Amino acid sequence: MTDGYCKPVKTQDEAVDFINEIRSKHWDATHNVYAYILSDSQIMRYSDDGEPQGTAGVPVLDVIKKTGIIDVVVVVTRYFGGIMLGAGGLVRAYSHGASIALAAAEPVTMRLCSECRVTCTYNQYGKVSSLIPSVGGIIDDEILFHIPVDDFGKLNKELADATSGEVQAISDKEKFYAE
């Protein structure tokens, strides 16, 4: 019997925490095989967790790669049922468990955004804070927000028009955000 689990993660620590959570939940399982892919650090990891090399973790990783999903960890738990599956059977079992887990998940589309800040006077704040969402920005803090990279130029044009050129958004870096 196999069970598959997946979770969106951003860091190795989050992935390891989830793996350990599943291991704790299924402490009596024969194997808790995992794989994960992280976009920021471009890390791909997997573990066969005692299964013959290449028959468990690699198939789970392959399923993740084929779906194109990133920033995810998948754990497939297998209880030994008394039947020897052989290498091909193990590959099929772990691939199937990973496929089911990912199919049951609700993927989130990520979009590259500019992380921005803006400085304005108190009198300009109302105008500026309402303008940012109107051009696709999402306010994260009083003066911090993110906006799709493609909309950054439009935002600065709108800010200049609304404030007679006194206010301009400044982008410190780019990062992926969920749509």
C-alpha positions as CSV (number, residue, x, y, z in Angstrom):
1,M,0.0,0.0,0.0
2,T,1.3,3.5,-0.8
3,D,0.1,7.0,0.2
4,G,1.3,10.2,-1.4
5,Y,1.6,13.6,0.1
6,C,2.8,16.9,-1.3
7,K,3.2,20.5,0.0
8,P,4.4,23.8,-1.5
9,V,7.7,24.8,0.1
10,K,10.2,27.6,-0.5
11,T,13.3,26.3,1.5
12,Q,15.1,23.1,2.3
13,D,14.1,23.6,5.9
14,E,10.4,23.7,5.0
15,A,10.8,20.5,2.9
16,V,12.7,18.7,5.6
17,D,10.1,19.7,8.2
18,F,7.3,18.3,6.0
19,I,9.2,15.1,5.3
20,N,9.7,14.6,9.1
21,E,6.0,15.4,9.7
22,I,5.0,12.6,7.3
23,R,7.7,10.2,8.8
24,S,6.2,10.9,12.3
25,K,2.7,10.3,11.1
26,H,3.7,7.0,9.4
27,W,6.4,6.0,11.9
28,D,5.5,2.3,11.3
29,A,5.8,2.5,7.5
30,T,8.4,0.5,5.7
31,H,9.5,3.5,3.6
32,N,8.9,7.2,3.4
33,V,10.4,8.2,0.0
34,Y,10.7,11.8,-0.9
35,A,11.7,14.3,-3.6
36,Y,11.6,18.0,-3.8
37,I,12.5,20.8,-6.2
38,L,13.2,24.4,-5.1
39,S,13.3,27.3,-7.6
40,D,15.3,29.9,-5.6
41,S,18.2,27.7,-4.9
42,Q,17.8,25.4,-7.9
43,I,18.0,22.4,-5.6
44,M,16.6,19.0,-6.4
45,R,16.8,16.3,-3.7
46,Y,15.4,12.8,-3.3
47,S,15.8,9.8,-1.1
48,D,15.1,6.1,-1.8
49,D,14.7,5.6,2.0
50,G,16.1,2.1,2.0
51,E,14.6,0.9,-1.3
52,P,17.0,-0.3,-4.0
53,Q,18.9,2.6,-5.6
54,G,16.9,4.5,-8.3
55,T,13.7,2.6,-7.7
56,A,11.9,5.1,-5.4
57,G,13.2,8.7,-5.1
58,V,14.2,9.1,-8.7
59,P,10.8,8.1,-10.0
60,V,9.2,10.5,-7.6
61,L,11.5,13.3,-8.7
62,D,10.8,12.4,-12.4
63,V,7.1,12.8,-11.8
64,I,7.6,16.2,-10.3
65,K,9.8,17.3,-13.2
66,K,7.3,16.1,-15.8
67,T,4.5,18.1,-14.2
68,G,6.6,21.2,-14.3
69,I,5.8,22.0,-10.7
70,I,8.5,23.7,-8.6
71,D,8.8,24.7,-5.0
72,V,7.2,21.4,-3.9
73,V,8.0,18.4,-1.8
74,V,6.4,15.0,-2.4
75,V,6.5,12.1,0.1
76,V,5.3,8.7,-0.8
77,T,4.8,6.3,2.1
78,R,4.8,2.5,1.5
79,Y,3.9,-0.3,3.8
80,F,5.3,-3.7,2.9
81,G,2.4,-5.9,2.0
82,G,4.2,-9.2,1.8
83,I,4.6,-9.2,-2.0
84,M,8.0,-8.5,-3.5
85,L,7.4,-5.9,-6.3
86,G,10.8,-6.0,-8.0
87,A,12.5,-3.0,-9.4
88,G,9.9,-2.3,-12.1
89,G,7.0,-2.7,-9.6
90,L,8.7,-0.3,-7.1
91,V,9.2,2.3,-9.8
92,R,5.5,2.0,-10.9
93,A,4.3,2.1,-7.2
94,Y,6.3,5.2,-6.3
95,S,5.6,7.0,-9.6
96,H,1.9,6.3,-9.1
97,G,1.9,7.5,-5.5
98,A,3.6,10.8,-6.5
99,S,1.2,11.3,-9.5
100,I,-1.8,10.9,-7.3
101,A,-0.5,13.3,-4.7
102,L,0.3,16.0,-7.3
103,A,-3.0,15.5,-9.1
104,A,-4.9,16.0,-5.9
105,A,-3.0,19.3,-5.2
106,E,-4.1,22.7,-6.4
107,P,-1.1,24.2,-8.2
108,V,-0.5,27.9,-7.8
109,T,0.8,29.9,-10.7
110,M,3.8,32.1,-9.8
111,R,4.6,35.4,-11.5
112,L,7.8,37.4,-11.5
113,C,7.3,40.6,-9.7
114,S,9.3,43.7,-8.8
115,E,9.6,44.3,-5.1
116,C,9.1,48.0,-4.7
117,R,9.0,50.9,-2.3
118,V,7.6,54.3,-2.7
119,T,8.1,57.5,-0.6
120,C,5.5,60.2,-0.7
121,T,4.1,63.0,1.5
122,Y,1.1,62.4,3.7
123,N,-1.1,64.4,1.3
124,Q,0.0,62.1,-1.6
125,Y,-0.5,58.8,0.4
126,G,-4.2,58.3,-0.4
127,K,-3.7,58.9,-4.1
128,V,-0.6,56.7,-4.3
129,S,-2.0,53.8,-2.2
130,S,-5.1,53.6,-4.4
131,L,-3.1,53.9,-7.6
132,I,-0.8,50.9,-6.9
133,P,-3.6,48.3,-6.9
134,S,-5.3,49.9,-9.9
135,V,-2.2,49.0,-12.1
136,G,-1.8,45.5,-10.7
137,G,0.4,46.1,-7.6
138,I,-0.2,44.4,-4.3
139,I,0.5,46.4,-1.1
140,D,2.6,44.4,1.4
141,D,3.3,47.2,3.9
142,E,2.6,51.0,4.1
143,I,5.4,51.7,1.6
144,L,6.3,48.3,0.3
145,F,4.5,46.5,-2.5
146,H,5.1,44.1,-5.4
147,I,3.9,44.4,-8.9
148,P,4.3,42.2,-12.0
149,V,7.5,43.1,-13.8
150,D,5.6,44.0,-17.0
151,D,3.5,46.6,-15.1
152,F,6.3,48.4,-13.3
153,G,6.8,51.0,-16.1
154,K,3.1,51.7,-16.3
155,L,3.0,52.2,-12.5
156,N,5.7,54.8,-12.6
157,K,4.0,56.7,-15.5
158,E,0.7,56.7,-13.5
159,L,2.5,57.8,-10.3
160,A,4.2,60.6,-12.2
161,D,0.9,61.8,-13.8
162,A,-0.9,61.6,-10.4
163,T,1.8,63.4,-8.4
164,S,3.2,65.9,-11.0
165,G,6.4,63.8,-11.2
166,E,7.1,64.0,-7.4
167,V,6.6,60.3,-6.6
168,Q,8.4,57.3,-8.2
169,A,8.4,53.6,-7.3
170,I,11.8,52.1,-6.8
171,S,12.4,48.4,-7.4
172,D,15.0,46.7,-5.2
173,K,14.8,43.2,-6.6
174,E,12.6,40.7,-8.4
175,K,10.9,37.7,-6.8
176,F,8.1,35.2,-7.8
177,Y,4.7,35.7,-6.1
178,A,1.6,33.6,-6.4
179,E,-1.0,35.1,-8.7
